[in-house]
Amino acid sequence: MSYIEGYKYDIFISYPWMANIAIENNIKPWVENFVDHLCLELMQILDGNGKFKRYFDQRQPNNRDVQKDVEDGVLNSALFLAILNNRYLASEWCMIEYAMFIEKARQRKMADERLFLVEQRKVQIDALKNEKSKPLRLGGRKWDKKKLLIDIADRGCYQFFKTKFGRDNVEVLGLPKWDPGTENGREYSRKINELAAHIKNTMVAIRNEERP
């Protein structure tokens, strides 16, 4: 059951499928591990007696049945969290998920507060904004990808990486695995807690705002 009444899901997790592949045996993929940590923290800090529901689909959206299910998840979620890297920005389907949620959020209260961005790796968004791009299409609908990239660039992100020894050399927090005994692991935990607190406060505000 969702924490925010009137929605099937509290939060939709949007990510590029290739970002959720394990790089070592017996270690969870980064995205899966991140989502588990974040949602566990949310369950602990929400006052909903265990009421919390996420949409986190681990199937490839390579057929229409899966796409319909994902579309239903996007449109029936109160919040949207995008896990950004360059694969996300290049993925037509990820950008369509983003576009569909923004379009739906504009029909609701607190539209701008509903979307959260996590930058897993540094994205080259400025270069992409200047490239020519085809419109995104789904059924009879279409969206301007450049406008979506500008929207992403104008929003604040939670960065889950550190730059080391130059702009292009980065260390992703929580890779290859989360270790709370390291500086990397402690920074990862701090970011998770900060993000979870932000999401929780937004969920409470939306629930109070939309109560009859």
Beta strands, then each sheet from edge to edge (+ up, - down):
strand 1: 9-14
strand 2: 54-55
strand 3: 77-84
strand 4: 115-119
strand 5: 136-138
strand 6: 141-143
strand 7: 158-159
strand 8: 161-163
strand 9: 170-172
sheet 1: 2+ 1+ 3+ 4+ 7+
sheet 2: 5+ 6-
sheet 3: 8+ 9-
end
